[in-house]
């Protein structure tokens, strides 16, 4: 091909290689890992001029991949009992936190009758938010809602306690109501809790609370207690059943903030609701 003449040509299936007159018989195989890396990370931000995002890990957001979970910055604090979270001395108002949690789940109702079938406890709403604007060394009071008590024979299950995060986070997540106890036929499940969030947030998400299912009572051998309500953090307890693994009693809530199951039959006891939880993660420097 001439080297001193302008040509107008098009090519398909070609590769540029160093040297002269190299013959290419096949293209290099691209691995799955290389394809995934180029597809997911190929569009992410380049390093900032001030170097502030160098040495940081990628993390997945709802908008795609981003940078910011630095190995020296990231930390997580889990509260399953009431306490105080204090922001680190080396943080600043630009530090981003992810905060998740829920209140306590309602207890399952108790039963006391041959066809009695009590309702399951409601779950607390669960939430996730991100925020900044919190100064270094700020103390934030956190109250964890207790799980609702199990309904004794024929009695309603207890209401779950509220989880409260003080200002500037400013979140109140009420607990689920207990399932209704009964001495006759099926009774209602407890209503789920509510969420109030009045702080200034970068993003918010809540899964929505759920009510426990109603008990279903037909006869001595065909009664089923209401299931405890689930939420995004786990599953509620199962209702009592004639051939169930727990027999006539309801099961306790399994996931944080979930409801306990309702019981059936004579002297059936409901399952307890699961307490709430708060998880605070420092996401950036």
N, C-alpha and C positions, 0 to 999 in steps of 0.2 A: 504494500500500500504506500503511495507517495507520502513523503513527510513534509513537502513544501507546497501542498495544494489544499485549499479549504474544501471540505467535503460535508455534505448534508446527508447523514445516514442515521438509522435507528437500529438498536440492538435489543435482543431479548436473550435471557438466560446467559448472562456474561458475568465475569468476575474480574476485578482488577488485581494483578499480582506484580510484585517486583521482578525485574529482569526483562529479557527480550525473548519473544517468540516462545513463551511457555504454552504448552498444550494442556488444557483442562478437560479431563474426561468425565468428571463428576463434581458436584458441589459438596462442600463439607456438611456433615450431618449436624443439625441443630438439636441439642438435647432438650428434653422437656423442661429441665430446670432453667436453661437459658431462655426459652420461650416465655416461661412464667415470669422470670425476673424482668425481661424486657417489657412484657405486657403490663405488669403491675407497677413496677418502679420506674419505668422509662420516662414517665411524664412528671415525676415529683420535682419539687423545687430544687434549684441548684444551691450551693452554699451561699449564705448571706455574706455581703462584703465585710461585715465586721466579725465574721467567723463565729457568730453566736450559736449557730446550729451545727457546728462541727462536733463530731464525736457523739452524736445523739442517735438513739434508736428510732426506727420507723414504728408507727402504731396506726391501727386501723380505726378510722372514724366513719361516720355515716356518709360522709362526702368522699370517701376514698382514703388513700394512704397519706400520712403526714409525718412530720418530724417533731421531736420534742421530748420524748421520754429518755432523757439523758441518764446514764448509769449513775452519776453522782446526784442527780436531782430526784429521781423517782423514789417514792416511798408509799406504803399503804398502811393504814391504821384501821382495825376492825373493832367495833364496839358491839358486844352482845349484852353488856350491862351499862347502866348509866355512868357517865364520866365526863371528862373535858378534853377537847382537842385544842392544842395550841400550835399555831403555825410556827414554822422553824424560823430561827433568828436570821438565817441566810436567804429567806424568801423575800418577796416584794409584792407590791400591788399588782404587778404583771404576771405573777405566778398563777398558773391554771390548775384548778382542782376538779376532779371528777368525784361526785358524791352520790352514793346509792343507798337505798334502805327501804324500810317498811315498818308499820306498826305491828301489834300483836294480833294473831288470829283468834276468832271466837271459838269457844268450846262447844262440843256437840251436846245435844239434848239427851236427857235420860228418859227411859221408858219404864212403864209399870202396868202391864196388861197383856193379855194373851194375843191381842192383835195390835198392840201399841208399836209405833215406829216413829222415833223422834227425828227431828231435822238436824242437818249438819251445820256447823259453825261457818260464818262468813269469813272471808280473808280480808286482810288489810290491803289497801292500794300499795303498790310498790313504785318507786320513782328512781330516776337517774337524771342528774343535771351536771353541767359544767359551769364554772364561774371563776372570775378573778376579782381584783379590787379589794383583796383582804391584806391588810398590812402585816408585816412580820411581827411575830410574838403576840398574836391576837388569840385570846382564850375564848373558846366557843363551847358553851354548855350543851351537852347531849343527854336527852332522856330516852331510854329504851322502853317501849311498851311491852308489858308482860303478856304472855299468852292467856287467853280466857280459860277459866277453870272448867273441868269436865262436869257435865250435868249429872247429878246424882239421880237415883231412882225417881222417875216421873218429873224431874225438875229441869228448868232451862239451863243451858250452858252459859258460862260467864262471858262477858264482853271483853275483848282484847284491849290492852292499854294503848295509849297514844305514844308514838315516837315523835320527839320534838327536838329540833336543832335550832338553837338560838341565833339571833342576829350576829353577823350580817347574812347568814345562810337563810334563816327565817322560813323553816319548813315545819308543818305539823301534819302528821299522818295518823289518823285515828284508827283504832282497831276494829275488827269485824265483830258484829253482834253474835251472841250465842244462839245455837239452834234451840227451837222450842221443844220443851219436854211434854210428854203426853202419857195419859193413862187409858187412852182409847185408840182411835185410829191414827193415821199418819198426821204429822204436824209439820209446820213450815221450817225451812232453813233460815239461818241468820243472815241478815243483810251485810254486805261488805262495808268497809270503812271508807273514809274520804281523805283527800289530799288538799292542803292549802299551802301554797308556796308564794311568798311575797317579796323575795329578794330580787336582785338584778343578776340575771343569768346569761351566759353565752348560748346555752342550749338547754332544753328540758325534754323529758320523756317520762310518761307514766303508763304503766301497763293496764290500769283500770282494775278496780276491785271486783270480786265476784261474790255472789250469795251462795250459801250452802244449799244443797238440794233438799227437797222435801222428803220426809219419811213416807213410806208406802206400806200401809197395813191392810191386809185382807183376811188372813187367818193365821193360826199359830205357826204354820209351816211356810207361809208365803209373805211374810213381812220383811221389809228391807229398810234399814236405817238410812237417813240421808247422808251423802258424802260431804266431808268438809271441803270448803272451797279452795281451789288452787290460786296461786299468783305467779308472777314471773320468776320468783325465787324458789319455787318448789311446789310440791303436791300436797293436797289436803289429805286428812285421814279418811279411811274407808268407813262406811256405815256398817252396823252390825247386820248379820245375815244368818239364817238357820244353819247353813253349811259353810259359813265363812271361817277364815283362819282364827279370827278373834271371837267366834261364837256370837252371842247376843250383844256384846259390848262394841262401842265405836272405837276406832283407832285414833291415836293422836296425830296432829298435823305433822307432816314430815319436813316441808320446806319452811323457811323463815316467814312468819306472818300468815301461814295457812291455817285453815279451820280444822277442828276436830270432827270426827264422824259421829252421827247420832246412833243411839242404841235401839234395841227392839225387845219385845217380850216382857216378862215379869222380872223386875229387879235388874234391868239393863242399865249400864252406866255409859255415858258418852265419853268421847275422847277429848283430851285437852287441846286447846289451840297452841300453836308454836309462837314463841316470843318474836319481837321485832329485831332488827339489826340495822347498823349504819356502817358503811365502808367509805372511807375518805382516801383518795389517791392523789398524791401530788404528781402532776403530769409534766411540768416544765420547771426550768430553773427560775 
